[in-house]
């Protein structure tokens, strides 16, 4: 796989990771509204399998511009979806979806720690979350891509750490995200991981 392709894949994974890691800060919001990100999302929409989800995210960003205090309102959306414990919350952890009891810190968490350690990686101390948080797994996939790790190992991570629970997670987001930004983000994450699996499989 060429260095350019590997770098591009990594950048997409890292960008998607940043969108779900925590509430977006001022710099991230400004970047989200920039012509560069607009062009980036438009380029994604030209890729097979990403057309609908990319356009949905672009529309959601345009709607976000119209909100009175978009930073605070988006932070409230994030907190309601990912930080709460009520019926409107959607846990961004593999353990929640892959353990029979829907508990956190289960086998997927321990498996991700082993994967990180096997490549000499560690999550940032500033990001104090279980290792199977979606943002950490996406960031890890970016590292596998940029390190040009064997396709078999990248496919294994996609299948065992993401694609076995992302469809249900995205469905839950769609049910609970009344505004739609994170719904669009979740659908792009799912579409990209599915498209990436198809790409590296071939």
C-alpha positions as CSV (number, residue, x, y, z in Angstrom):
1,X,0.0,0.0,0.0
2,X,1.5,3.4,-0.9
3,X,2.6,5.8,1.7
4,X,0.1,8.4,0.5
5,X,-2.9,6.0,0.8
6,X,-1.8,4.9,4.2
7,X,-1.4,8.5,5.4
8,X,-4.8,9.5,4.0
9,X,-6.5,6.5,5.7
10,X,-4.7,7.4,9.0
11,X,-5.8,11.1,8.8
12,X,-9.4,10.1,8.3
13,X,-9.3,7.7,11.3
14,X,-7.7,10.4,13.5
15,X,-10.2,13.0,12.4
16,X,-13.1,10.8,13.1
17,X,-11.6,9.9,16.5
18,X,-11.3,13.6,17.4
19,X,-15.0,14.1,16.7
20,X,-16.1,11.6,19.4
21,X,-13.3,11.9,21.9
22,X,-14.8,14.8,23.8
23,X,-16.9,18.0,23.4
24,X,-15.5,20.0,20.5
25,X,-13.5,23.0,21.5
26,X,-13.3,26.4,19.9
27,X,-10.5,25.5,17.5
28,X,-12.2,22.3,16.4
29,X,-15.4,24.2,15.8
30,X,-13.6,26.8,13.7
31,X,-11.9,24.1,11.7
32,X,-15.3,22.3,11.2
33,X,-16.7,25.5,9.6
34,X,-13.6,26.1,7.5
35,X,-13.3,25.7,3.7
36,X,-10.6,23.1,4.2
37,X,-12.9,20.7,6.2
38,X,-15.7,21.4,3.8
39,X,-13.5,20.4,0.9
40,X,-12.3,17.4,2.8
41,X,-15.8,16.2,3.5
42,X,-16.7,16.8,-0.2
43,X,-13.7,14.7,-1.2
44,X,-15.0,11.9,1.0
45,X,-18.4,12.1,-0.7
46,X,-16.7,11.1,-3.9
47,X,-15.6,7.8,-2.5
48,X,-17.7,4.7,-3.0
49,X,-19.8,3.9,0.0
50,X,-19.3,7.4,1.6
51,X,-21.6,9.5,-0.5
52,X,-24.7,9.6,1.7
53,X,-23.0,9.8,5.1
54,X,-20.6,12.5,3.9
55,X,-23.4,14.7,2.5
56,X,-25.4,14.1,5.7
57,X,-22.5,15.4,7.8
58,X,-22.0,18.4,5.6
59,X,-25.7,19.3,6.0
60,X,-25.5,18.8,9.8
61,X,-22.5,21.2,9.9
62,X,-24.4,23.8,7.9
63,X,-27.3,23.4,10.4
64,X,-24.9,23.8,13.3
65,X,-23.9,27.2,12.0
66,X,-27.4,28.4,12.5
67,X,-27.6,27.5,16.2
68,X,-27.5,30.4,18.6
69,X,-24.6,29.2,20.7
70,X,-23.4,26.2,18.8
71,X,-20.5,25.4,21.1
72,X,-22.6,25.1,24.2
73,X,-25.5,23.4,22.4
74,X,-23.2,20.9,20.8
75,X,-21.5,20.2,24.1
76,X,-24.9,19.6,25.6
77,X,-25.7,17.1,22.8
78,X,-22.4,15.3,23.5
79,X,-23.0,15.1,27.2
80,X,-26.5,13.9,26.8
81,X,-25.5,11.2,24.3
82,X,-22.1,10.0,25.6
83,X,-21.7,11.0,29.2
84,X,-25.1,10.4,30.6
85,X,-26.6,7.3,32.1
86,X,-30.3,7.8,31.2
87,X,-32.4,6.3,28.4
88,X,-31.1,8.9,25.9
89,X,-27.4,8.0,26.5
90,X,-25.4,5.9,24.0
91,X,-22.3,4.4,25.4
92,X,-19.2,4.7,23.1
93,X,-17.6,1.6,24.4
94,X,-17.2,-1.8,22.8
95,X,-17.7,-3.6,26.1
96,X,-21.2,-2.1,26.5
97,X,-22.3,-3.7,23.2
98,X,-20.2,-6.9,23.3
99,X,-20.7,-8.1,26.9
100,X,-23.8,-10.0,27.7
101,X,-24.7,-7.8,30.6
102,X,-23.9,-4.5,28.8
103,X,-21.2,-3.6,31.3
104,X,-18.1,-1.5,30.9
105,X,-14.4,-2.5,31.3
106,X,-15.1,-6.0,30.0
107,X,-13.0,-8.2,27.7
108,X,-12.9,-5.7,24.8
109,X,-11.2,-3.2,27.1
110,X,-8.5,-5.7,28.1
111,X,-8.1,-6.8,24.5
112,X,-7.5,-3.2,23.4
113,X,-4.9,-2.7,26.1
114,X,-3.0,-5.7,24.7
115,X,-3.3,-4.5,21.2
116,X,-1.9,-1.1,22.1
117,X,0.9,-2.6,24.1
118,X,1.8,-5.0,21.3
119,X,2.6,-2.0,19.1
120,X,4.3,0.0,21.8
121,X,1.4,2.4,22.0
122,X,-0.4,3.9,25.0
123,X,-3.4,6.1,25.3
124,X,-2.9,9.7,26.4
125,X,-3.0,10.2,30.1
126,X,-5.2,13.3,29.5
127,X,-7.8,11.0,28.0
128,X,-8.9,9.0,31.0
129,X,-11.3,6.5,29.4
130,X,-11.4,2.7,29.1
131,X,-9.3,1.5,26.3
132,X,-12.3,0.3,24.3
133,X,-13.7,3.8,23.9
134,X,-14.5,4.4,20.2
135,X,-12.1,7.3,19.9
136,X,-9.2,5.2,21.1
137,X,-10.0,2.4,18.7
138,X,-10.3,4.8,15.8
139,X,-7.0,6.4,16.8
140,X,-5.4,3.0,17.0
141,X,-6.6,2.1,13.5
142,X,-5.0,5.3,12.2
143,X,-1.7,4.2,13.8
144,X,-2.0,0.8,12.1
145,X,-2.6,2.5,8.8
146,X,0.3,4.9,9.0
147,X,2.6,2.1,10.3
148,X,1.5,0.1,7.2
149,X,0.8,-2.9,9.5
150,X,-0.1,-6.1,7.6
151,X,-3.5,-6.1,6.1
152,X,-4.6,-9.2,8.0
153,X,-3.9,-7.4,11.3
154,X,-5.8,-4.3,10.2
155,X,-8.8,-6.4,9.1
156,X,-8.7,-8.3,12.4
157,X,-8.9,-5.0,14.3
158,X,-11.7,-3.7,12.2
159,X,-13.7,-6.9,12.6
160,X,-13.0,-7.6,16.2
161,X,-12.9,-4.1,17.7
162,X,-15.3,-2.0,15.5
163,X,-17.6,-3.6,13.0
164,X,-19.1,-6.1,15.4
165,X,-20.8,-3.3,17.4
166,X,-20.7,-0.1,15.4
167,X,-23.9,-0.8,13.4
168,X,-25.9,-1.1,16.7
169,X,-24.2,2.0,18.1
170,X,-25.0,4.0,15.1
171,X,-28.6,2.9,15.2
172,X,-28.8,4.0,18.9
173,X,-27.3,7.4,18.0
174,X,-30.0,7.8,15.3
175,X,-32.7,7.1,17.9
176,X,-31.4,9.5,20.5
177,X,-29.7,12.4,18.7
178,X,-32.5,14.9,18.1
179,X,-30.4,17.5,16.3
180,X,-28.4,15.2,14.0
181,X,-24.7,16.2,14.1
182,X,-23.6,13.1,16.1
183,X,-26.0,11.0,14.1
184,X,-24.2,12.1,10.9
185,X,-20.8,11.5,12.5
186,X,-21.8,8.0,13.6
187,X,-23.0,7.1,10.2
188,X,-19.8,8.4,8.6
189,X,-17.7,6.4,11.0
190,X,-19.7,3.3,10.2
191,X,-19.6,3.9,6.5
192,X,-15.9,4.6,6.5
193,X,-14.9,1.6,8.5
194,X,-17.0,-0.6,6.2
195,X,-15.6,0.9,3.1
196,X,-12.0,0.7,4.5
197,X,-12.6,-3.0,5.2
198,X,-13.7,-3.5,1.6
199,X,-10.7,-1.5,0.3
200,X,-7.9,-3.2,2.3
201,X,-9.5,-6.6,1.7
202,X,-9.0,-6.1,-2.0
